[in-house]
Amino acid sequence: MQRLHAERDERSGWIAWPFLALAFLAQLLFELLVGVFQLLSRLAAFIVRLTGRVTAVVVGLVLVAVGVFVSLSLVGLIPGVPVAALGVLLVARGLF
């Protein structure tokens, strides 16, 4: 059994490395996005506990408006989308 494994041609492995690299990068990106949304959710929960439900809804609506306004430019998409996402999470936490 080991002899058959040892005689296998190792030169054919180069074909698979781009797909493995893409799979690794996709998994890394997914874990990063999940981590960011978990951080935003914990921040929203902290703000709700600290300020109360009504204030959290008001702050959330303000953050949504600011995030949408900042996202109108192409460069503003990077900070605007997380700000709007945090606002949506605050509104959701405050209402439910």
Distance bins in CASP14 RR format, pairs under 12 A and 6 or more apart:
PFRMAT RR
TARGET T0000
AUTHOR 0000-0000-0000
RMODE 2
METHOD distances of the structure
MODEL  1
1 7 0 0 0 0 0 1 0 0 0 0 0
1 8 0 0 0 0 0 1 0 0 0 0 0
2 8 0 0 0 0 0 1 0 0 0 0 0
9 15 0 0 0 0 0 1 0 0 0 0 0
10 16 0 0 0 0 0 1 0 0 0 0 0
13 19 0 0 0 0 0 1 0 0 0 0 0
13 20 0 0 0 0 1 0 0 0 0 0 0
14 20 0 0 0 0 0 1 0 0 0 0 0
14 21 0 0 0 0 0 1 0 0 0 0 0
16 22 0 0 0 0 0 1 0 0 0 0 0
16 23 0 0 0 0 1 0 0 0 0 0 0
17 23 0 0 0 0 0 1 0 0 0 0 0
17 24 0 0 0 0 0 1 0 0 0 0 0
18 24 0 0 0 0 0 1 0 0 0 0 0
18 25 0 0 0 0 0 1 0 0 0 0 0
19 25 0 0 0 0 0 1 0 0 0 0 0
19 26 0 0 0 0 0 1 0 0 0 0 0
20 26 0 0 0 0 0 1 0 0 0 0 0
20 27 0 0 0 0 0 1 0 0 0 0 0
21 27 0 0 0 0 0 1 0 0 0 0 0
21 28 0 0 0 0 0 1 0 0 0 0 0
22 28 0 0 0 0 0 1 0 0 0 0 0
22 29 0 0 0 0 0 1 0 0 0 0 0
23 29 0 0 0 0 0 1 0 0 0 0 0
23 30 0 0 0 0 0 1 0 0 0 0 0
24 30 0 0 0 0 0 1 0 0 0 0 0
24 31 0 0 0 0 0 1 0 0 0 0 0
25 31 0 0 0 0 0 1 0 0 0 0 0
25 32 0 0 0 0 0 1 0 0 0 0 0
26 32 0 0 0 0 0 1 0 0 0 0 0
26 33 0 0 0 0 0 1 0 0 0 0 0
27 33 0 0 0 0 0 1 0 0 0 0 0
27 34 0 0 0 0 0 1 0 0 0 0 0
28 34 0 0 0 0 0 1 0 0 0 0 0
28 35 0 0 0 0 0 1 0 0 0 0 0
29 35 0 0 0 0 0 1 0 0 0 0 0
29 36 0 0 0 0 0 1 0 0 0 0 0
30 36 0 0 0 0 0 1 0 0 0 0 0
30 37 0 0 0 0 0 1 0 0 0 0 0
31 37 0 0 0 0 0 1 0 0 0 0 0
31 38 0 0 0 0 0 1 0 0 0 0 0
32 38 0 0 0 0 0 1 0 0 0 0 0
32 39 0 0 0 0 0 1 0 0 0 0 0
33 39 0 0 0 0 0 1 0 0 0 0 0
33 40 0 0 0 0 0 1 0 0 0 0 0
33 81 0 0 0 0 0 1 0 0 0 0 0
33 82 0 0 0 0 0 1 0 0 0 0 0
33 85 0 0 0 0 0 1 0 0 0 0 0
34 40 0 0 0 0 0 1 0 0 0 0 0
34 41 0 0 0 0 0 1 0 0 0 0 0
35 41 0 0 0 0 1 0 0 0 0 0 0
35 42 0 0 0 0 1 0 0 0 0 0 0
35 43 0 0 0 0 0 1 0 0 0 0 0
35 82 0 0 0 0 0 1 0 0 0 0 0
36 42 0 0 0 0 0 1 0 0 0 0 0
36 43 0 0 0 0 0 1 0 0 0 0 0
36 81 0 0 0 0 0 1 0 0 0 0 0
36 82 1 0 0 1 0 0 0 0 0 0 0
36 85 0 0 0 0 1 0 0 0 0 0 0
36 86 0 0 0 0 0 1 0 0 0 0 0
36 89 0 0 0 0 0 1 0 0 0 0 0
37 43 0 0 0 0 0 1 0 0 0 0 0
37 44 0 0 0 0 0 1 0 0 0 0 0
37 81 0 0 0 0 0 1 0 0 0 0 0
37 82 0 0 0 0 1 0 0 0 0 0 0
37 85 1 0 0 1 0 0 0 0 0 0 0
37 86 0 0 0 0 1 0 0 0 0 0 0
37 88 0 0 0 0 0 1 0 0 0 0 0
37 89 0 0 0 0 1 0 0 0 0 0 0
38 44 0 0 0 0 0 1 0 0 0 0 0
38 45 0 0 0 0 0 1 0 0 0 0 0
38 89 0 0 0 0 0 1 0 0 0 0 0
39 45 0 0 0 0 0 1 0 0 0 0 0
39 46 0 0 0 0 0 1 0 0 0 0 0
39 82 0 0 0 0 1 0 0 0 0 0 0
39 85 0 0 0 0 0 1 0 0 0 0 0
39 86 0 0 0 0 1 0 0 0 0 0 0
39 89 0 0 0 0 0 1 0 0 0 0 0
40 46 0 0 0 0 0 1 0 0 0 0 0
40 47 0 0 0 0 0 1 0 0 0 0 0
40 60 0 0 0 0 0 1 0 0 0 0 0
40 63 0 0 0 0 0 1 0 0 0 0 0
40 81 0 0 0 0 0 1 0 0 0 0 0
40 82 1 0 0 1 0 0 0 0 0 0 0
40 83 0 0 0 0 1 0 0 0 0 0 0
40 84 0 0 0 0 0 1 0 0 0 0 0
40 85 1 0 1 0 0 0 0 0 0 0 0
40 86 1 0 1 0 0 0 0 0 0 0 0
40 87 0 0 0 0 1 0 0 0 0 0 0
40 88 0 0 0 0 1 0 0 0 0 0 0
40 89 1 0 1 0 0 0 0 0 0 0 0
40 90 0 0 0 0 1 0 0 0 0 0 0
40 92 0 0 0 0 0 1 0 0 0 0 0
40 93 0 0 0 0 0 1 0 0 0 0 0
41 47 0 0 0 0 0 1 0 0 0 0 0
41 48 0 0 0 0 0 1 0 0 0 0 0
41 85 0 0 0 0 1 0 0 0 0 0 0
41 86 0 0 0 0 1 0 0 0 0 0 0
41 87 0 0 0 0 0 1 0 0 0 0 0
41 88 0 0 0 0 0 1 0 0 0 0 0
41 89 1 0 1 0 0 0 0 0 0 0 0
41 90 0 0 0 0 0 1 0 0 0 0 0
41 92 0 0 0 0 1 0 0 0 0 0 0
41 93 0 0 0 0 1 0 0 0 0 0 0
42 48 0 0 0 0 0 1 0 0 0 0 0
42 49 0 0 0 0 0 1 0 0 0 0 0
42 86 0 0 0 0 0 1 0 0 0 0 0
42 89 0 0 0 0 1 0 0 0 0 0 0
42 93 0 0 0 0 0 1 0 0 0 0 0
43 49 0 0 0 0 0 1 0 0 0 0 0
43 50 0 0 0 0 0 1 0 0 0 0 0
43 56 0 0 0 0 0 1 0 0 0 0 0
43 59 0 0 0 0 0 1 0 0 0 0 0
43 60 0 0 0 0 0 1 0 0 0 0 0
43 63 0 0 0 0 0 1 0 0 0 0 0
43 82 0 0 0 0 0 1 0 0 0 0 0
43 83 0 0 0 0 0 1 0 0 0 0 0
43 85 0 0 0 0 0 1 0 0 0 0 0
43 86 1 0 0 1 0 0 0 0 0 0 0
43 87 0 0 0 0 0 1 0 0 0 0 0
43 89 0 0 0 0 1 0 0 0 0 0 0
43 90 0 0 0 0 1 0 0 0 0 0 0
43 93 0 0 0 0 0 1 0 0 0 0 0
44 50 0 0 0 0 0 1 0 0 0 0 0
44 51 0 0 0 0 0 1 0 0 0 0 0
44 52 0 0 0 0 0 1 0 0 0 0 0
44 53 0 0 0 0 0 1 0 0 0 0 0
44 56 1 0 0 1 0 0 0 0 0 0 0
44 57 0 0 0 0 0 1 0 0 0 0 0
44 59 0 0 0 0 1 0 0 0 0 0 0
44 60 0 0 0 0 1 0 0 0 0 0 0
44 63 0 0 0 0 1 0 0 0 0 0 0
44 82 0 0 0 0 0 1 0 0 0 0 0
44 85 0 0 0 0 1 0 0 0 0 0 0
44 86 1 0 0 1 0 0 0 0 0 0 0
44 87 1 0 0 1 0 0 0 0 0 0 0
44 88 0 0 0 0 1 0 0 0 0 0 0
44 89 1 1 0 0 0 0 0 0 0 0 0
44 90 1 0 1 0 0 0 0 0 0 0 0
44 91 0 0 0 0 1 0 0 0 0 0 0
44 92 1 0 0 1 0 0 0 0 0 0 0
44 93 1 0 1 0 0 0 0 0 0 0 0
44 94 0 0 0 0 1 0 0 0 0 0 0
44 95 0 0 0 0 0 1 0 0 0 0 0
44 96 0 0 0 0 0 1 0 0 0 0 0
45 51 0 0 0 0 0 1 0 0 0 0 0
45 52 0 0 0 0 0 1 0 0 0 0 0
45 53 0 0 0 0 0 1 0 0 0 0 0
45 56 0 0 0 0 1 0 0 0 0 0 0
45 86 0 0 0 0 0 1 0 0 0 0 0
45 89 0 0 0 0 1 0 0 0 0 0 0
45 90 0 0 0 0 1 0 0 0 0 0 0
45 92 0 0 0 0 0 1 0 0 0 0 0
45 93 1 0 0 1 0 0 0 0 0 0 0
45 94 0 0 0 0 1 0 0 0 0 0 0
45 96 0 0 0 0 0 1 0 0 0 0 0
46 52 0 0 0 0 0 1 0 0 0 0 0
46 56 0 0 0 0 0 1 0 0 0 0 0
46 86 0 0 0 0 0 1 0 0 0 0 0
46 89 0 0 0 0 0 1 0 0 0 0 0
46 90 0 0 0 0 0 1 0 0 0 0 0
46 93 0 0 0 0 1 0 0 0 0 0 0
47 53 0 0 0 0 0 1 0 0 0 0 0
47 55 0 0 0 0 1 0 0 0 0 0 0
47 56 1 0 1 0 0 0 0 0 0 0 0
47 57 0 0 0 0 0 1 0 0 0 0 0
47 58 0 0 0 0 0 1 0 0 0 0 0
47 59 1 0 0 1 0 0 0 0 0 0 0
47 60 0 0 0 0 1 0 0 0 0 0 0
47 62 0 0 0 0 0 1 0 0 0 0 0
47 63 0 0 0 0 1 0 0 0 0 0 0
47 86 0 0 0 0 1 0 0 0 0 0 0
47 87 0 0 0 0 1 0 0 0 0 0 0
47 89 0 0 0 0 1 0 0 0 0 0 0
47 90 1 0 0 1 0 0 0 0 0 0 0
47 91 0 0 0 0 0 1 0 0 0 0 0
47 93 1 0 0 1 0 0 0 0 0 0 0
47 94 0 0 0 0 1 0 0 0 0 0 0
48 54 0 0 0 0 0 1 0 0 0 0 0
48 55 0 0 0 0 1 0 0 0 0 0 0
48 56 1 0 1 0 0 0 0 0 0 0 0
48 57 0 0 0 0 1 0 0 0 0 0 0
48 58 0 0 0 0 0 1 0 0 0 0 0
48 59 0 0 0 0 1 0 0 0 0 0 0
48 60 0 0 0 0 0 1 0 0 0 0 0
48 86 0 0 0 0 0 1 0 0 0 0 0
48 87 0 0 0 0 0 1 0 0 0 0 0
48 89 0 0 0 0 1 0 0 0 0 0 0
48 90 1 0 0 1 0 0 0 0 0 0 0
48 91 0 0 0 0 0 1 0 0 0 0 0
48 92 0 0 0 0 1 0 0 0 0 0 0
48 93 1 0 1 0 0 0 0 0 0 0 0
48 94 1 0 1 0 0 0 0 0 0 0 0
48 95 0 0 0 0 0 1 0 0 0 0 0
48 96 0 0 0 0 0 1 0 0 0 0 0
49 55 0 0 0 0 0 1 0 0 0 0 0
49 56 0 0 0 0 1 0 0 0 0 0 0
49 90 0 0 0 0 0 1 0 0 0 0 0
49 93 0 0 0 0 1 0 0 0 0 0 0
49 94 0 0 0 0 0 1 0 0 0 0 0
50 56 0 0 0 0 1 0 0 0 0 0 0
50 59 0 0 0 0 0 1 0 0 0 0 0
50 90 0 0 0 0 0 1 0 0 0 0 0
50 93 0 0 0 0 0 1 0 0 0 0 0
51 57 0 0 0 0 1 0 0 0 0 0 0
51 58 0 0 0 0 1 0 0 0 0 0 0
51 59 1 0 0 1 0 0 0 0 0 0 0
51 60 0 0 0 0 0 1 0 0 0 0 0
51 90 0 0 0 0 1 0 0 0 0 0 0
51 93 0 0 0 0 0 1 0 0 0 0 0
51 94 0 0 0 0 1 0 0 0 0 0 0
52 58 0 0 0 0 0 1 0 0 0 0 0
52 59 0 0 0 0 1 0 0 0 0 0 0
52 60 0 0 0 0 0 1 0 0 0 0 0
52 90 0 0 0 0 0 1 0 0 0 0 0
52 93 0 0 0 0 1 0 0 0 0 0 0
52 94 1 0 0 1 0 0 0 0 0 0 0
52 95 0 0 0 0 0 1 0 0 0 0 0
53 59 0 0 0 0 0 1 0 0 0 0 0
53 60 0 0 0 0 0 1 0 0 0 0 0
53 90 0 0 0 0 0 1 0 0 0 0 0
53 91 0 0 0 0 0 1 0 0 0 0 0
53 92 0 0 0 0 0 1 0 0 0 0 0
53 93 0 0 0 0 1 0 0 0 0 0 0
53 94 1 0 1 0 0 0 0 0 0 0 0
53 95 1 0 0 1 0 0 0 0 0 0 0
53 96 0 0 0 0 1 0 0 0 0 0 0
54 60 0 0 0 0 0 1 0 0 0 0 0
54 61 0 0 0 0 0 1 0 0 0 0 0
54 90 0 0 0 0 0 1 0 0 0 0 0
54 91 0 0 0 0 0 1 0 0 0 0 0
54 93 0 0 0 0 0 1 0 0 0 0 0
54 94 1 0 0 1 0 0 0 0 0 0 0
54 95 0 0 0 0 0 1 0 0 0 0 0
55 61 0 0 0 0 0 1 0 0 0 0 0
55 62 0 0 0 0 0 1 0 0 0 0 0
55 90 0 0 0 0 1 0 0 0 0 0 0
55 91 0 0 0 0 0 1 0 0 0 0 0
55 93 0 0 0 0 0 1 0 0 0 0 0
55 94 0 0 0 0 1 0 0 0 0 0 0
56 62 0 0 0 0 0 1 0 0 0 0 0
56 63 0 0 0 0 0 1 0 0 0 0 0
56 86 0 0 0 0 0 1 0 0 0 0 0
56 87 0 0 0 0 1 0 0 0 0 0 0
56 88 0 0 0 0 0 1 0 0 0 0 0
56 89 0 0 0 0 1 0 0 0 0 0 0
56 90 1 0 1 0 0 0 0 0 0 0 0
56 91 1 0 0 1 0 0 0 0 0 0 0
56 92 0 0 0 0 1 0 0 0 0 0 0
56 93 1 0 0 1 0 0 0 0 0 0 0
56 94 1 0 1 0 0 0 0 0 0 0 0
56 95 0 0 0 0 1 0 0 0 0 0 0
56 96 0 0 0 0 0 1 0 0 0 0 0
57 63 0 0 0 0 0 1 0 0 0 0 0
57 64 0 0 0 0 0 1 0 0 0 0 0
57 87 0 0 0 0 1 0 0 0 0 0 0
57 88 0 0 0 0 0 1 0 0 0 0 0
57 89 0 0 0 0 0 1 0 0 0 0 0
57 90 1 0 0 1 0 0 0 0 0 0 0
57 91 1 0 1 0 0 0 0 0 0 0 0
57 92 0 0 0 0 1 0 0 0 0 0 0
57 93 0 0 0 0 1 0 0 0 0 0 0
57 94 1 0 1 0 0 0 0 0 0 0 0
57 95 1 0 0 1 0 0 0 0 0 0 0
57 96 0 0 0 0 0 1 0 0 0 0 0
58 64 0 0 0 0 0 1 0 0 0 0 0
58 65 0 0 0 0 0 1 0 0 0 0 0
58 87 0 0 0 0 0 1 0 0 0 0 0
58 90 0 0 0 0 1 0 0 0 0 0 0
58 91 0 0 0 0 1 0 0 0 0 0 0
58 94 0 0 0 0 1 0 0 0 0 0 0
58 95 0 0 0 0 0 1 0 0 0 0 0
59 65 0 0 0 0 0 1 0 0 0 0 0
59 66 0 0 0 0 0 1 0 0 0 0 0
59 83 0 0 0 0 0 1 0 0 0 0 0
59 86 0 0 0 0 1 0 0 0 0 0 0
59 87 1 0 0 1 0 0 0 0 0 0 0
59 88 0 0 0 0 0 1 0 0 0 0 0
59 89 0 0 0 0 0 1 0 0 0 0 0
59 90 1 0 1 0 0 0 0 0 0 0 0
59 91 0 0 0 0 1 0 0 0 0 0 0
59 93 0 0 0 0 0 1 0 0 0 0 0
59 94 0 0 0 0 1 0 0 0 0 0 0
60 66 0 0 0 0 1 0 0 0 0 0 0
60 67 0 0 0 0 0 1 0 0 0 0 0
60 68 0 0 0 0 0 1 0 0 0 0 0
60 83 0 0 0 0 1 0 0 0 0 0 0
60 84 0 0 0 0 1 0 0 0 0 0 0
60 85 0 0 0 0 0 1 0 0 0 0 0
60 86 1 0 0 1 0 0 0 0 0 0 0
60 87 1 1 0 0 0 0 0 0 0 0 0
60 88 1 0 0 1 0 0 0 0 0 0 0
60 89 0 0 0 0 1 0 0 0 0 0 0
60 90 1 1 0 0 0 0 0 0 0 0 0
60 91 1 0 1 0 0 0 0 0 0 0 0
60 92 0 0 0 0 1 0 0 0 0 0 0
60 93 0 0 0 0 1 0 0 0 0 0 0
60 94 0 0 0 0 1 0 0 0 0 0 0
60 95 0 0 0 0 0 1 0 0 0 0 0
61 67 0 0 0 0 0 1 0 0 0 0 0
61 68 0 0 0 0 0 1 0 0 0 0 0
61 84 0 0 0 0 0 1 0 0 0 0 0
61 86 0 0 0 0 0 1 0 0 0 0 0
61 87 1 0 0 1 0 0 0 0 0 0 0
61 88 0 0 0 0 1 0 0 0 0 0 0
61 90 0 0 0 0 1 0 0 0 0 0 0
61 91 1 0 0 1 0 0 0 0 0 0 0
61 92 0 0 0 0 0 1 0 0 0 0 0
61 94 0 0 0 0 0 1 0 0 0 0 0
61 95 0 0 0 0 0 1 0 0 0 0 0
62 68 0 0 0 0 0 1 0 0 0 0 0
62 69 0 0 0 0 0 1 0 0 0 0 0
62 83 0 0 0 0 1 0 0 0 0 0 0
62 84 0 0 0 0 0 1 0 0 0 0 0
62 86 0 0 0 0 0 1 0 0 0 0 0
62 87 0 0 0 0 1 0 0 0 0 0 0
62 90 0 0 0 0 1 0 0 0 0 0 0
62 91 0 0 0 0 0 1 0 0 0 0 0
63 69 0 0 0 0 0 1 0 0 0 0 0
63 70 0 0 0 0 0 1 0 0 0 0 0
63 71 0 0 0 0 0 1 0 0 0 0 0
63 79 0 0 0 0 0 1 0 0 0 0 0
63 80 0 0 0 0 1 0 0 0 0 0 0
63 81 0 0 0 0 0 1 0 0 0 0 0
63 82 0 0 0 0 1 0 0 0 0 0 0
63 83 1 0 1 0 0 0 0 0 0 0 0
63 84 1 0 0 1 0 0 0 0 0 0 0
63 85 0 0 0 0 1 0 0 0 0 0 0
63 86 1 0 1 0 0 0 0 0 0 0 0
63 87 1 1 0 0 0 0 0 0 0 0 0
63 88 0 0 0 0 1 0 0 0 0 0 0
63 89 0 0 0 0 1 0 0 0 0 0 0
63 90 1 0 0 1 0 0 0 0 0 0 0
63 91 0 0 0 0 1 0 0 0 0 0 0
64 70 0 0 0 0 0 1 0 0 0 0 0
64 71 0 0 0 0 0 1 0 0 0 0 0
64 80 0 0 0 0 0 1 0 0 0 0 0
64 81 0 0 0 0 0 1 0 0 0 0 0
64 82 0 0 0 0 0 1 0 0 0 0 0
64 83 0 0 0 0 1 0 0 0 0 0 0
64 84 1 0 1 0 0 0 0 0 0 0 0
64 85 0 0 0 0 1 0 0 0 0 0 0
64 86 0 0 0 0 1 0 0 0 0 0 0
64 87 1 0 1 0 0 0 0 0 0 0 0
64 88 1 0 0 1 0 0 0 0 0 0 0
64 89 0 0 0 0 1 0 0 0 0 0 0
64 90 0 0 0 0 1 0 0 0 0 0 0
64 91 1 0 0 1 0 0 0 0 0 0 0
64 92 0 0 0 0 0 1 0 0 0 0 0
65 71 0 0 0 0 0 1 0 0 0 0 0
65 72 0 0 0 0 0 1 0 0 0 0 0
65 80 0 0 0 0 0 1 0 0 0 0 0
65 83 0 0 0 0 1 0 0 0 0 0 0
65 84 0 0 0 0 1 0 0 0 0 0 0
65 87 0 0 0 0 1 0 0 0 0 0 0
65 88 0 0 0 0 0 1 0 0 0 0 0
65 91 0 0 0 0 0 1 0 0 0 0 0
66 72 0 0 0 0 0 1 0 0 0 0 0
66 76 0 0 0 0 0 1 0 0 0 0 0
66 79 0 0 0 0 1 0 0 0 0 0 0
66 80 1 0 0 1 0 0 0 0 0 0 0
66 81 0 0 0 0 0 1 0 0 0 0 0
66 82 0 0 0 0 0 1 0 0 0 0 0
66 83 1 0 1 0 0 0 0 0 0 0 0
66 84 1 0 0 1 0 0 0 0 0 0 0
66 85 0 0 0 0 0 1 0 0 0 0 0
66 86 0 0 0 0 1 0 0 0 0 0 0
66 87 0 0 0 0 1 0 0 0 0 0 0
67 73 0 0 0 0 0 1 0 0 0 0 0
67 76 0 0 0 0 1 0 0 0 0 0 0
67 77 0 0 0 0 1 0 0 0 0 0 0
67 78 0 0 0 0 0 1 0 0 0 0 0
67 79 1 0 0 1 0 0 0 0 0 0 0
67 80 1 0 1 0 0 0 0 0 0 0 0
67 81 1 0 0 1 0 0 0 0 0 0 0
67 82 0 0 0 0 1 0 0 0 0 0 0
67 83 1 0 1 0 0 0 0 0 0 0 0
67 84 1 0 1 0 0 0 0 0 0 0 0
67 85 0 0 0 0 1 0 0 0 0 0 0
67 86 0 0 0 0 1 0 0 0 0 0 0
67 87 0 0 0 0 1 0 0 0 0 0 0
67 88 0 0 0 0 0 1 0 0 0 0 0
68 76 0 0 0 0 0 1 0 0 0 0 0
68 77 0 0 0 0 0 1 0 0 0 0 0
68 80 1 0 0 1 0 0 0 0 0 0 0
68 81 0 0 0 0 1 0 0 0 0 0 0
68 83 0 0 0 0 1 0 0 0 0 0 0
68 84 1 0 1 0 0 0 0 0 0 0 0
68 85 0 0 0 0 0 1 0 0 0 0 0
68 87 0 0 0 0 0 1 0 0 0 0 0
68 88 0 0 0 0 0 1 0 0 0 0 0
69 76 0 0 0 0 1 0 0 0 0 0 0
69 77 0 0 0 0 0 1 0 0 0 0 0
69 79 0 0 0 0 0 1 0 0 0 0 0
69 80 0 0 0 0 1 0 0 0 0 0 0
69 83 0 0 0 0 1 0 0 0 0 0 0
69 84 0 0 0 0 1 0 0 0 0 0 0
70 76 1 0 1 0 0 0 0 0 0 0 0
70 77 0 0 0 0 1 0 0 0 0 0 0
70 78 0 0 0 0 1 0 0 0 0 0 0
70 79 1 0 0 1 0 0 0 0 0 0 0
70 80 1 0 1 0 0 0 0 0 0 0 0
70 81 0 0 0 0 1 0 0 0 0 0 0
70 82 0 0 0 0 0 1 0 0 0 0 0
70 83 1 0 0 1 0 0 0 0 0 0 0
70 84 0 0 0 0 1 0 0 0 0 0 0
71 77 1 0 1 0 0 0 0 0 0 0 0
71 78 0 0 0 0 1 0 0 0 0 0 0
71 79 0 0 0 0 1 0 0 0 0 0 0
71 80 1 0 1 0 0 0 0 0 0 0 0
71 81 1 0 0 1 0 0 0 0 0 0 0
71 82 0 0 0 0 0 1 0 0 0 0 0
71 83 0 0 0 0 1 0 0 0 0 0 0
71 84 1 0 0 1 0 0 0 0 0 0 0
71 85 0 0 0 0 0 1 0 0 0 0 0
72 80 0 0 0 0 1 0 0 0 0 0 0
72 81 0 0 0 0 0 1 0 0 0 0 0
72 84 0 0 0 0 0 1 0 0 0 0 0
73 79 0 0 0 0 0 1 0 0 0 0 0
73 80 0 0 0 0 1 0 0 0 0 0 0
74 80 0 0 0 0 0 1 0 0 0 0 0
74 81 0 0 0 0 0 1 0 0 0 0 0
76 82 0 0 0 0 0 1 0 0 0 0 0
76 83 0 0 0 0 1 0 0 0 0 0 0
76 84 0 0 0 0 0 1 0 0 0 0 0
77 83 0 0 0 0 0 1 0 0 0 0 0
77 84 0 0 0 0 0 1 0 0 0 0 0
77 85 0 0 0 0 0 1 0 0 0 0 0
78 84 0 0 0 0 0 1 0 0 0 0 0
79 85 0 0 0 0 0 1 0 0 0 0 0
79 86 0 0 0 0 0 1 0 0 0 0 0
80 86 0 0 0 0 1 0 0 0 0 0 0
80 87 0 0 0 0 0 1 0 0 0 0 0
80 88 0 0 0 0 0 1 0 0 0 0 0
81 87 0 0 0 0 0 1 0 0 0 0 0
81 88 0 0 0 0 0 1 0 0 0 0 0
82 88 0 0 0 0 0 1 0 0 0 0 0
82 89 0 0 0 0 0 1 0 0 0 0 0
83 89 0 0 0 0 0 1 0 0 0 0 0
83 90 0 0 0 0 0 1 0 0 0 0 0
84 90 0 0 0 0 0 1 0 0 0 0 0
84 91 0 0 0 0 0 1 0 0 0 0 0
85 91 0 0 0 0 0 1 0 0 0 0 0
85 92 0 0 0 0 0 1 0 0 0 0 0
86 92 0 0 0 0 0 1 0 0 0 0 0
86 93 0 0 0 0 0 1 0 0 0 0 0
87 93 0 0 0 0 1 0 0 0 0 0 0
87 94 0 0 0 0 0 1 0 0 0 0 0
87 95 0 0 0 0 0 1 0 0 0 0 0
88 94 0 0 0 0 0 1 0 0 0 0 0
88 95 0 0 0 0 0 1 0 0 0 0 0
89 95 0 0 0 0 0 1 0 0 0 0 0
89 96 0 0 0 0 0 1 0 0 0 0 0
90 96 0 0 0 0 0 1 0 0 0 0 0
END
